[in-house]
Amino acid sequence: QVQLAESGGGLVQPGGSLRLSCAASGRIRSINSMGWYRQAPGKARELVAVITSVGSADYGESVKGRFTISRADANTVYLQMNSLNVEDTAVYYCNYKGRLGVMATEYREQWGQGTLVTVSS
């Protein structure tokens, strides 16, 4: 139903910045959230940031004050990453979650293929 395409990953020096983009296509539900998760080598996947269709945002503790999530429209989400450090090195995955109906509790979830962010001097 929904396909996600990430872009913007790459190599950056400590203290630098990157902006990730995620474009969703297909049947986007009115009640939804989009966000970013990341997985570093040898570690579990963790929340980076999430934003809802009404604009409420939440962040993982390790990125608060450094990263900002935003939505250009219903189908596009950005992650601005500032003050990057080596611990931010990971594959970053875009995530979509859509409620199937206004009165329903069921939802569908979709993941992007991931984009690699490497922070190194």
Secondary structure, 3 states (H helix, E strand, C coil): CEEEEEECCEEECCCCCEEEEEEEEECCCCCEEEEEEEECCCCCCEEEEEEECCCCEEECHHHCCCEEEEEEECCEEEEEECCCCHHHCEEEEEEEEEECCCCCCCEEEEECCCEEEEECC
